[in-house]
Amino acid sequence: MKYFSFVVVLLLLAGFAFSADIDGKWAGTITGMDMTVEFTFKAEGTTLSGTHIVNGTTTAFKNGKIDGNNISFTVTIDMGGQETKIEHKGVVSGDQIKMTYDMSGQPGEIILKRAK
């Protein structure tokens, strides 16, 4: 039983070691639009938290997950009194995140770069 517990702990630690380095500020432009977007990310194990800033409005995101280099989360915004959920999925590669989103069936892409 000692060996099983040791192996489980070792595997959990290995999972954290191979998670993407995502903590900090990231900025980019929504593909096809002249709109900048900023994100601040904080990874804690497999949980991802942070904020989303568009047009000067900051919104915390929900349901953030990190699995290796893959991230996902939901941003909920108010569009004229209508609550709209935007699902995001991305892949972290060094100082870039290639992200896709879906807003009410309308897909899009954002390329983020780590803010220096």
The first five atom37 places (N, CA, C, CB, O) and aatype in JSON, in Angstrom:
{
  "aatype": [12, 11, 18, 13, 15, 13, 19, 19, 19, 10, 10, 10, 10, 0, 7, 13, 0, 13, 15, 0, 3, 9, 3, 7, 11, 17, 0, 7, 16, 9, 16, 7, 12, 3, 12, 16, 19, 6, 13, 16, 13, 11, 0, 6, 7, 16, 16, 10, 15, 7, 16, 8, 9, 19, 2, 7, 16, 16, 16, 0, 13, 11, 2, 7, 11, 9, 3, 7, 2, 2, 9, 15, 13, 16, 19, 16, 9, 3, 12, 7, 7, 5, 6, 16, 11, 9, 6, 8, 11, 7, 19, 19, 15, 7, 3, 5, 9, 11, 12, 16, 18, 3, 12, 15, 7, 5, 14, 7, 6, 9, 9, 10, 11, 1, 0, 11],
  "atom_mask": [
    [1, 1, 1, 1, 1],
    [1, 1, 1, 1, 1],
    [1, 1, 1, 1, 1],
    [1, 1, 1, 1, 1],
    [1, 1, 1, 1, 1],
    [1, 1, 1, 1, 1],
    [1, 1, 1, 1, 1],
    [1, 1, 1, 1, 1],
    [1, 1, 1, 1, 1],
    [1, 1, 1, 1, 1],
    [1, 1, 1, 1, 1],
    [1, 1, 1, 1, 1],
    [1, 1, 1, 1, 1],
    [1, 1, 1, 1, 1],
    [1, 1, 1, 0, 1],
    [1, 1, 1, 1, 1],
    [1, 1, 1, 1, 1],
    [1, 1, 1, 1, 1],
    [1, 1, 1, 1, 1],
    [1, 1, 1, 1, 1],
    [1, 1, 1, 1, 1],
    [1, 1, 1, 1, 1],
    [1, 1, 1, 1, 1],
    [1, 1, 1, 0, 1],
    [1, 1, 1, 1, 1],
    [1, 1, 1, 1, 1],
    [1, 1, 1, 1, 1],
    [1, 1, 1, 0, 1],
    [1, 1, 1, 1, 1],
    [1, 1, 1, 1, 1],
    [1, 1, 1, 1, 1],
    [1, 1, 1, 0, 1],
    [1, 1, 1, 1, 1],
    [1, 1, 1, 1, 1],
    [1, 1, 1, 1, 1],
    [1, 1, 1, 1, 1],
    [1, 1, 1, 1, 1],
    [1, 1, 1, 1, 1],
    [1, 1, 1, 1, 1],
    [1, 1, 1, 1, 1],
    [1, 1, 1, 1, 1],
    [1, 1, 1, 1, 1],
    [1, 1, 1, 1, 1],
    [1, 1, 1, 1, 1],
    [1, 1, 1, 0, 1],
    [1, 1, 1, 1, 1],
    [1, 1, 1, 1, 1],
    [1, 1, 1, 1, 1],
    [1, 1, 1, 1, 1],
    [1, 1, 1, 0, 1],
    [1, 1, 1, 1, 1],
    [1, 1, 1, 1, 1],
    [1, 1, 1, 1, 1],
    [1, 1, 1, 1, 1],
    [1, 1, 1, 1, 1],
    [1, 1, 1, 0, 1],
    [1, 1, 1, 1, 1],
    [1, 1, 1, 1, 1],
    [1, 1, 1, 1, 1],
    [1, 1, 1, 1, 1],
    [1, 1, 1, 1, 1],
    [1, 1, 1, 1, 1],
    [1, 1, 1, 1, 1],
    [1, 1, 1, 0, 1],
    [1, 1, 1, 1, 1],
    [1, 1, 1, 1, 1],
    [1, 1, 1, 1, 1],
    [1, 1, 1, 0, 1],
    [1, 1, 1, 1, 1],
    [1, 1, 1, 1, 1],
    [1, 1, 1, 1, 1],
    [1, 1, 1, 1, 1],
    [1, 1, 1, 1, 1],
    [1, 1, 1, 1, 1],
    [1, 1, 1, 1, 1],
    [1, 1, 1, 1, 1],
    [1, 1, 1, 1, 1],
    [1, 1, 1, 1, 1],
    [1, 1, 1, 1, 1],
    [1, 1, 1, 0, 1],
    [1, 1, 1, 0, 1],
    [1, 1, 1, 1, 1],
    [1, 1, 1, 1, 1],
    [1, 1, 1, 1, 1],
    [1, 1, 1, 1, 1],
    [1, 1, 1, 1, 1],
    [1, 1, 1, 1, 1],
    [1, 1, 1, 1, 1],
    [1, 1, 1, 1, 1],
    [1, 1, 1, 0, 1],
    [1, 1, 1, 1, 1],
    [1, 1, 1, 1, 1],
    [1, 1, 1, 1, 1],
    [1, 1, 1, 0, 1],
    [1, 1, 1, 1, 1],
    [1, 1, 1, 1, 1],
    [1, 1, 1, 1, 1],
    [1, 1, 1, 1, 1],
    [1, 1, 1, 1, 1],
    [1, 1, 1, 1, 1],
    [1, 1, 1, 1, 1],
    [1, 1, 1, 1, 1],
    [1, 1, 1, 1, 1],
    [1, 1, 1, 1, 1],
    [1, 1, 1, 0, 1],
    [1, 1, 1, 1, 1],
    [1, 1, 1, 1, 1],
    [1, 1, 1, 0, 1],
    [1, 1, 1, 1, 1],
    [1, 1, 1, 1, 1],
    [1, 1, 1, 1, 1],
    [1, 1, 1, 1, 1],
    [1, 1, 1, 1, 1],
    [1, 1, 1, 1, 1],
    [1, 1, 1, 1, 1],
    [1, 1, 1, 1, 1]
  ],
  "atom_positions": [
    [[0.82, -1.2, 0.0], [0.0, 0.0, 0.0], [0.86, 1.26, 0.0], [-0.93, 0.0, 1.21], [0.5, 2.26, -0.61]],
    [[2.02, 1.21, 0.69], [2.92, 2.37, 0.72], [3.37, 2.72, -0.69], [4.13, 2.1, 1.61], [3.44, 3.89, -1.05]],
    [[3.67, 1.7, -1.48], [4.16, 1.94, -2.83], [3.09, 2.54, -3.71], [4.67, 0.64, -3.45], [3.37, 3.42, -4.53]],
    [[1.85, 2.09, -3.55], [0.75, 2.64, -4.33], [0.57, 4.13, -4.03], [-0.56, 1.88, -4.03], [0.43, 4.93, -4.94]],
    [[0.58, 4.49, -2.74], [0.43, 5.89, -2.35], [1.57, 6.73, -2.91], [0.38, 6.02, -0.81], [1.35, 7.84, -3.38]],
    [[2.79, 6.2, -2.85], [3.95, 6.91, -3.39], [3.8, 7.15, -4.89], [5.24, 6.11, -3.12], [4.1, 8.24, -5.37]],
    [[3.34, 6.15, -5.62], [3.16, 6.27, -7.07], [2.09, 7.32, -7.38], [2.79, 4.9, -7.68], [2.26, 8.12, -8.3]],
    [[0.99, 7.31, -6.64], [-0.09, 8.27, -6.87], [0.43, 9.7, -6.64], [-1.29, 7.98, -5.93], [0.18, 10.58, -7.46]],
    [[1.15, 9.92, -5.56], [1.7, 11.26, -5.28], [2.68, 11.66, -6.37], [2.4, 11.28, -3.9], [2.67, 12.81, -6.82]],
    [[3.52, 10.74, -6.8], [4.5, 11.02, -7.85], [3.8, 11.41, -9.16], [5.41, 9.8, -8.08], [4.23, 12.35, -9.83]],
    [[2.74, 10.7, -9.51], [1.99, 11.03, -10.74], [1.32, 12.39, -10.64], [0.94, 9.96, -11.02], [1.31, 13.14, -11.62]],
    [[0.77, 12.72, -9.49], [0.15, 14.03, -9.31], [1.18, 15.15, -9.45], [-0.53, 14.12, -7.94], [0.92, 16.16, -10.1]],
    [[2.34, 14.97, -8.84], [3.39, 15.97, -8.95], [3.89, 16.1, -10.39], [4.56, 15.63, -8.03], [4.19, 17.2, -10.84]],
    [[3.97, 15.0, -11.09], [4.41, 15.03, -12.5], [3.4, 15.8, -13.34], [4.59, 13.6, -13.05], [3.8, 16.52, -14.26]],
    [[2.12, 15.66, -13.06], [1.09, 16.39, -13.79], [1.24, 17.89, -13.62], [0.0, 0.0, 0.0], [1.05, 18.65, -14.57]],
    [[1.57, 18.32, -12.4], [1.78, 19.75, -12.17], [3.03, 20.24, -12.88], [1.88, 20.04, -10.67], [3.06, 21.36, -13.38]],
    [[4.06, 19.41, -12.91], [5.33, 19.8, -13.52], [5.19, 20.03, -15.02], [6.39, 18.74, -13.25], [5.92, 20.84, -15.59]],
    [[4.26, 19.34, -15.67], [4.13, 19.45, -17.11], [3.01, 20.41, -17.53], [3.88, 18.1, -17.69], [2.69, 20.49, -18.72]],
    [[2.43, 21.12, -16.59], [1.42, 22.11, -16.94], [2.08, 23.31, -17.59], [0.61, 22.54, -15.7], [3.24, 23.64, -17.32]],
    [[1.34, 23.95, -18.45], [1.86, 25.13, -19.16], [2.16, 26.26, -18.18], [0.85, 25.6, -20.23], [1.48, 26.4, -17.17]],
    [[3.17, 27.05, -18.49], [3.5, 28.24, -17.73], [2.61, 29.36, -18.23], [5.02, 28.61, -17.85], [2.93, 30.03, -19.22]],
    [[1.5, 29.57, -17.55], [0.49, 30.51, -18.05], [0.28, 31.72, -17.15], [-0.82, 29.8, -18.23], [-0.33, 32.7, -17.57]],
    [[0.77, 31.66, -15.91], [0.52, 32.74, -14.97], [0.99, 34.09, -15.51], [1.22, 32.45, -13.65], [2.08, 34.22, -16.06]],
    [[0.14, 35.1, -15.33], [0.51, 36.45, -15.73], [-0.45, 37.06, -16.73], [0.0, 0.0, 0.0], [-1.55, 36.55, -16.95]],
    [[-0.01, 38.15, -17.34], [-0.85, 38.91, -18.28], [-0.53, 38.52, -19.72], [-0.64, 40.42, -18.09], [0.62, 38.29, -20.09]],
    [[-1.61, 38.45, -20.53], [-1.53, 38.11, -21.94], [-2.41, 39.09, -22.71], [-1.96, 36.63, -22.21], [-3.44, 39.53, -22.2]],
    [[-2.01, 39.43, -23.93], [-2.8, 40.37, -24.72], [-2.79, 39.94, -26.19], [-2.24, 41.82, -24.58], [-1.86, 39.28, -26.65]],
    [[-3.84, 40.31, -26.89], [-3.94, 39.98, -28.3], [-5.09, 40.7, -28.96], [0.0, 0.0, 0.0], [-5.74, 41.56, -28.38]],
    [[-5.32, 40.32, -30.2], [-6.39, 40.9, -31.0], [-7.31, 39.77, -31.46], [-5.83, 41.7, -32.22], [-6.85, 38.69, -31.83]],
    [[-8.6, 40.04, -31.43], [-9.55, 39.06, -31.92], [-9.42, 39.03, -33.43], [-11.03, 39.41, -31.47], [-9.56, 40.05, -34.1]],
    [[-9.16, 37.83, -33.98], [-8.94, 37.67, -35.41], [-10.13, 38.19, -36.2], [-8.67, 36.2, -35.74], [-11.27, 37.84, -35.92]],
    [[-9.85, 39.03, -37.21], [-10.89, 39.57, -38.07], [-11.59, 40.8, -37.51], [0.0, 0.0, 0.0], [-12.47, 41.36, -38.16]],
    [[-11.2, 41.23, -36.31], [-11.81, 42.41, -35.7], [-10.68, 43.32, -35.22], [-12.76, 42.01, -34.5], [-9.57, 42.86, -34.93]],
    [[-10.95, 44.57, -35.15], [-9.97, 45.51, -34.62], [-10.27, 45.72, -33.14], [-10.0, 46.86, -35.4], [-10.57, 46.84, -32.72]],
    [[-10.2, 44.64, -32.36], [-10.54, 44.69, -30.96], [-9.47, 43.97, -30.14], [-11.93, 44.06, -30.71], [-9.21, 42.79, -30.35]],
    [[-8.86, 44.72, -29.22], [-7.87, 44.09, -28.36], [-8.54, 43.47, -27.16], [-6.82, 45.11, -27.92], [-9.6, 43.9, -26.7]],
    [[-7.88, 42.43, -26.66], [-8.37, 41.71, -25.5], [-7.17, 41.39, -24.62], [-9.15, 40.4, -25.92], [-6.08, 41.11, -25.1]],
    [[-7.4, 41.44, -23.32], [-6.36, 41.11, -22.37], [-6.88, 40.05, -21.4], [-5.88, 42.38, -21.6], [-8.07, 40.03, -21.06]],
    [[-5.99, 39.19, -20.97], [-6.32, 38.17, -19.99], [-5.24, 38.17, -18.92], [-6.45, 36.77, -20.64], [-4.07, 38.42, -19.21]],
    [[-5.63, 37.89, -17.7], [-4.69, 37.6, -16.63], [-5.04, 36.2, -16.14], [-4.76, 38.67, -15.45], [-6.18, 35.92, -15.78]],
    [[-4.04, 35.32, -16.14], [-4.25, 33.92, -15.78], [-3.48, 33.57, -14.51], [-3.83, 33.0, -16.92], [-2.42, 34.12, -14.24]],
    [[-4.04, 32.65, -13.74], [-3.39, 32.08, -12.56], [-3.77, 30.6, -12.49], [-3.8, 32.84, -11.24], [-4.94, 30.25, -12.34]],
    [[-2.76, 29.74, -12.62], [-2.98, 28.29, -12.55], [-2.66, 27.79, -11.15], [-2.13, 27.55, -13.61], [-1.63, 28.14, -10.57]],
    [[-3.55, 26.98, -10.61], [-3.34, 26.31, -9.34], [-3.7, 24.85, -9.55], [-4.18, 26.96, -8.18], [-4.87, 24.48, -9.48]],
    [[-2.68, 24.03, -9.81], [-2.94, 22.63, -10.15], [-3.64, 22.58, -11.5], [0.0, 0.0, 0.0], [-3.11, 23.07, -12.49]],
    [[-4.82, 21.99, -11.53], [-5.58, 21.9, -12.78], [-6.67, 22.96, -12.87], [-6.2, 20.51, -12.91], [-7.48, 22.95, -13.8]],
    [[-6.7, 23.89, -11.89], [-7.69, 24.96, -11.88], [-7.07, 26.24, -12.44], [-8.22, 25.21, -10.45], [-5.97, 26.63, -12.06]],
    [[-7.79, 26.87, -13.34], [-7.34, 28.11, -13.96], [-8.31, 29.22, -13.58], [-7.23, 27.96, -15.51], [-9.52, 29.08, -13.77]],
    [[-7.78, 30.31, -13.05], [-8.62, 31.47, -12.73], [-8.04, 32.7, -13.41], [-8.72, 31.68, -11.18], [-6.91, 32.67, -13.91]],
    [[-8.81, 33.77, -13.41], [-8.3, 34.99, -14.01], [-9.39, 35.93, -14.46], [0.0, 0.0, 0.0], [-10.56, 35.78, -14.11]],
    [[-8.96, 36.92, -15.26], [-9.88, 37.94, -15.75], [-9.71, 38.14, -17.25], [-9.66, 39.26, -15.01], [-8.71, 37.76, -17.85]],
    [[-10.73, 38.74, -17.82], [-10.84, 39.01, -19.25], [-11.17, 40.5, -19.36], [-11.94, 38.1, -19.96], [-12.11, 40.97, -18.72]],
    [[-10.41, 41.24, -20.17], [-10.67, 42.67, -20.34], [-10.88, 42.97, -21.81], [-9.49, 43.52, -19.77], [-10.01, 42.72, -22.65]],
    [[-12.07, 43.51, -22.13], [-12.4, 43.95, -23.49], [-13.06, 45.31, -23.37], [-13.33, 42.92, -24.23], [-13.95, 45.51, -22.54]],
    [[-12.63, 46.25, -24.2], [-13.2, 47.61, -24.2], [-13.22, 48.22, -22.8], [-14.61, 47.58, -24.77], [-14.17, 48.93, -22.46]],
    [[-12.19, 47.96, -22.01], [-12.08, 48.54, -20.67], [-12.91, 47.88, -19.6], [0.0, 0.0, 0.0], [-12.88, 48.31, -18.45]],
    [[-13.67, 46.84, -19.95], [-14.5, 46.14, -18.97], [-13.8, 44.85, -18.53], [-15.91, 45.84, -19.57], [-13.46, 44.0, -19.36]],
    [[-13.6, 44.72, -17.22], [-12.95, 43.54, -16.66], [-13.99, 42.56, -16.14], [-11.96, 43.93, -15.54], [-14.9, 42.95, -15.39]],
    [[-13.86, 41.3, -16.53], [-14.77, 40.25, -16.1], [-13.97, 39.03, -15.66], [-15.76, 39.87, -17.23], [-13.09, 38.57, -16.39]],
    [[-14.26, 38.52, -14.47], [-13.62, 37.28, -14.02], [-14.23, 36.11, -14.79], [-13.78, 37.07, -12.47], [-15.44, 36.1, -15.05]],
    [[-13.41, 35.14, -15.15], [-13.98, 34.0, -15.85], [-14.22, 32.84, -14.89], [-13.07, 33.56, -16.99], [-13.72, 32.82, -13.77]],
    [[-15.01, 31.86, -15.36], [-15.44, 30.74, -14.53], [-15.05, 29.42, -15.2], [-16.96, 30.79, -14.28], [-14.7, 29.38, -16.38]],
    [[-15.13, 28.36, -14.42], [-14.92, 26.99, -14.9], [-13.57, 26.81, -15.58], [-16.03, 26.6, -15.85], [-13.46, 26.03, -16.53]],
    [[-12.55, 27.53, -15.11], [-11.23, 27.44, -15.73], [-10.54, 26.12, -15.42], [0.0, 0.0, 0.0], [-10.5, 25.67, -14.28]],
    [[-9.99, 25.52, -16.47], [-9.28, 24.25, -16.33], [-7.98, 24.32, -17.12], [-10.15, 23.05, -16.81], [-7.9, 24.98, -18.16]],
    [[-6.98, 23.62, -16.62], [-5.72, 23.51, -17.34], [-5.32, 22.04, -17.34], [-4.61, 24.4, -16.7], [-5.33, 21.38, -16.3]],
    [[-4.98, 21.55, -18.51], [-4.58, 20.15, -18.68], [-3.37, 20.14, -19.59], [-5.76, 19.27, -19.27], [-3.5, 20.16, -20.82]],
    [[-2.19, 20.11, -18.98], [-0.97, 20.2, -19.79], [-0.9, 21.56, -20.42], [0.0, 0.0, 0.0], [-0.86, 22.57, -19.71]],
    [[-0.88, 21.62, -21.74], [-0.84, 22.9, -22.47], [-2.23, 23.36, -22.91], [0.05, 22.77, -23.68], [-2.34, 24.4, -23.56]],
    [[-3.26, 22.62, -22.58], [-4.63, 22.96, -22.97], [-5.35, 23.69, -21.84], [-5.42, 21.69, -23.37], [-5.28, 23.3, -20.68]],
    [[-6.04, 24.77, -22.21], [-6.82, 25.52, -21.23], [-8.25, 25.66, -21.72], [-6.19, 26.92, -20.97], [-8.53, 25.58, -22.92]],
    [[-9.16, 25.88, -20.78], [-10.56, 26.17, -21.13], [-11.19, 26.95, -19.99], [-11.37, 24.85, -21.42], [-10.82, 26.78, -18.82]],
    [[-12.15, 27.81, -20.33], [-12.86, 28.6, -19.34], [-14.05, 29.27, -20.01], [-11.92, 29.66, -18.69], [-14.19, 29.25, -21.24]],
    [[-14.92, 29.85, -19.18], [-16.12, 30.54, -19.66], [-16.12, 31.98, -19.17], [-17.4, 29.8, -19.19], [-15.88, 32.24, -17.99]],
    [[-16.4, 32.9, -20.08], [-16.57, 34.31, -19.73], [-18.05, 34.63, -19.94], [-15.63, 35.26, -20.59], [-18.61, 34.33, -21.0]],
    [[-18.67, 35.23, -18.94], [-20.07, 35.64, -19.06], [-20.11, 37.16, -19.1], [-20.93, 35.08, -17.88], [-19.63, 37.83, -18.19]],
    [[-20.71, 37.7, -20.18], [-20.79, 39.15, -20.34], [-22.25, 39.58, -20.49], [-19.97, 39.61, -21.57], [-23.12, 38.77, -20.8]],
    [[-22.47, 40.85, -20.25], [-23.8, 41.44, -20.41], [-23.83, 42.16, -21.75], [-24.15, 42.43, -19.23], [-23.06, 43.1, -21.97]],
    [[-24.69, 41.73, -22.63], [-24.84, 42.36, -23.94], [-26.24, 42.96, -24.03], [-24.59, 41.33, -25.1], [-27.19, 42.29, -24.43]],
    [[-26.35, 44.22, -23.64], [-27.64, 44.9, -23.69], [-28.69, 44.28, -22.78], [0.0, 0.0, 0.0], [-29.85, 44.17, -23.17]],
    [[-28.28, 43.88, -21.58], [-29.21, 43.27, -20.64], [-29.35, 41.77, -20.81], [0.0, 0.0, 0.0], [-30.05, 41.12, -20.03]],
    [[-28.7, 41.21, -21.81], [-28.76, 39.77, -22.08], [-27.45, 39.14, -21.63], [-29.03, 39.49, -23.6], [-26.38, 39.52, -22.11]],
    [[-27.51, 38.17, -20.71], [-26.31, 37.47, -20.26], [-25.86, 36.5, -21.36], [-26.57, 36.7, -18.92], [-26.63, 35.65, -21.8]],
    [[-24.61, 36.65, -21.78], [-24.07, 35.82, -22.85], [-22.81, 35.1, -22.37], [-23.75, 36.67, -24.11], [-21.89, 35.73, -21.85]],
    [[-22.78, 33.78, -22.54], [-21.62, 32.98, -22.15], [-20.74, 32.75, -23.37], [-22.06, 31.62, -21.53], [-21.21, 32.4, -24.45]],
    [[-19.44, 32.95, -23.16], [-18.47, 32.73, -24.22], [-17.51, 31.65, -23.76], [-17.71, 34.06, -24.59], [-16.76, 31.84, -22.8]],
    [[-17.54, 30.5, -24.44], [-16.68, 29.37, -24.11], [-15.34, 29.55, -24.82], [-17.35, 28.01, -24.51], [-15.31, 29.78, -26.03]],
    [[-14.25, 29.43, -24.09], [-12.9, 29.58, -24.64], [-12.12, 28.28, -24.48], [-12.16, 30.74, -23.94], [-12.23, 27.59, -23.46]],
    [[-11.34, 27.95, -25.48], [-10.4, 26.82, -25.43], [-9.12, 27.27, -26.08], [-10.99, 25.54, -26.15], [-9.14, 27.96, -27.11]],
    [[-7.98, 26.9, -25.5], [-6.73, 27.35, -26.06], [-5.6, 26.36, -25.83], [0.0, 0.0, 0.0], [-5.7, 25.44, -25.02]],
    [[-4.53, 26.59, -26.58], [-3.31, 25.79, -26.45], [-2.16, 26.76, -26.21], [-3.06, 24.9, -27.73], [-1.93, 27.67, -27.0]],
    [[-1.44, 26.54, -25.1], [-0.31, 27.37, -24.75], [0.94, 26.78, -25.39], [-0.14, 27.47, -23.2], [1.22, 25.59, -25.27]],
    [[1.68, 27.65, -26.08], [2.93, 27.24, -26.72], [3.96, 28.33, -26.48], [2.72, 26.97, -28.26], [4.03, 29.31, -27.22]],
    [[4.76, 28.16, -25.43], [5.75, 29.17, -25.08], [5.09, 30.46, -24.67], [0.0, 0.0, 0.0], [4.31, 30.48, -23.71]],
    [[5.38, 31.56, -25.39], [4.82, 32.87, -25.07], [3.62, 33.21, -25.95], [5.87, 33.93, -25.21], [3.33, 34.39, -26.16]],
    [[2.93, 32.18, -26.46], [1.75, 32.4, -27.29], [0.63, 31.43, -26.89], [2.1, 32.23, -28.79], [0.89, 30.28, -26.52]],
    [[-0.59, 31.92, -26.96], [-1.77, 31.06, -26.77], [-2.65, 31.23, -28.0], [-2.56, 31.42, -25.44], [-3.05, 32.34, -28.33]],
    [[-2.93, 30.13, -28.66], [-3.88, 30.15, -29.77], [-5.2, 29.68, -29.19], [-3.4, 29.23, -31.0], [-5.35, 28.54, -28.74]],
    [[-6.17, 30.59, -29.2], [-7.44, 30.33, -28.53], [-8.61, 30.43, -29.5], [-7.63, 31.29, -27.38], [-8.63, 31.29, -30.38]],
    [[-9.57, 29.55, -29.31], [-10.83, 29.64, -30.04], [-11.93, 29.95, -29.02], [-11.14, 28.32, -30.84], [-11.8, 29.64, -27.84]],
    [[-12.99, 30.56, -29.5], [-14.12, 30.83, -28.63], [-15.42, 30.61, -29.39], [-14.06, 32.27, -28.07], [-15.45, 30.61, -30.62]],
    [[-16.48, 30.42, -28.62], [-17.81, 30.27, -29.2], [-18.75, 31.17, -28.41], [-18.29, 28.78, -29.17], [-18.95, 30.99, -27.21]],
    [[-19.34, 32.16, -29.11], [-20.28, 33.07, -28.49], [-21.62, 32.9, -29.18], [-19.78, 34.56, -28.57], [-21.85, 33.42, -30.27]],
    [[-22.51, 32.17, -28.53], [-23.86, 31.93, -29.06], [-23.81, 31.34, -30.47], [-24.66, 33.23, -29.07], [-24.55, 31.77, -31.35]],
    [[-22.95, 30.36, -30.67], [-22.85, 29.69, -31.96], [-21.96, 30.4, -32.97], [0.0, 0.0, 0.0], [-21.78, 29.91, -34.09]],
    [[-21.39, 31.54, -32.59], [-20.49, 32.28, -33.48], [-19.05, 32.02, -33.04], [-20.81, 33.81, -33.46], [-18.62, 32.52, -32.0]],
    [[-18.3, 31.25, -33.81], [-16.92, 30.94, -33.42], [-15.96, 32.07, -33.78], [-16.46, 29.64, -34.09], [-16.25, 32.89, -34.65]],
    [[-14.82, 32.09, -33.11], [-13.79, 33.06, -33.4], [-12.46, 32.57, -32.89], [0.0, 0.0, 0.0], [-12.36, 31.53, -32.24]],
    [[-11.43, 33.34, -33.19], [-10.07, 32.99, -32.79], [-9.35, 34.2, -32.24], [-9.29, 32.4, -33.98], [-9.52, 35.33, -32.71]],
    [[-8.53, 33.96, -31.22], [-7.7, 35.0, -30.62], [-6.29, 34.43, -30.49], [-8.28, 35.45, -29.21], [-6.11, 33.3, -30.05]],
    [[-5.31, 35.22, -30.88], [-3.91, 34.85, -30.66], [-3.39, 35.78, -29.57], [-3.05, 34.96, -31.99], [-3.35, 37.0, -29.76]],
    [[-3.0, 35.21, -28.45], [-2.48, 35.99, -27.32], [-0.97, 35.86, -27.23], [-3.15, 35.53, -26.0], [-0.4, 34.8, -27.53]],
    [[-0.33, 36.92, -26.81], [1.11, 36.94, -26.54], [1.29, 37.34, -25.1], [1.88, 37.91, -27.51], [0.54, 38.16, -24.56]],
    [[2.31, 36.75, -24.47], [2.59, 37.1, -23.08], [3.02, 38.57, -23.03], [3.71, 36.16, -22.49], [3.87, 39.01, -23.8]],
    [[2.41, 39.33, -22.09], [2.76, 40.74, -21.93], [4.12, 40.82, -21.26], [1.67, 41.5, -21.09], [4.4, 40.11, -20.29]],
    [[4.96, 41.68, -21.76], [6.32, 41.82, -21.22], [6.37, 42.93, -20.21], [7.34, 42.1, -22.33], [7.42, 43.21, -19.64]]
  ]
}
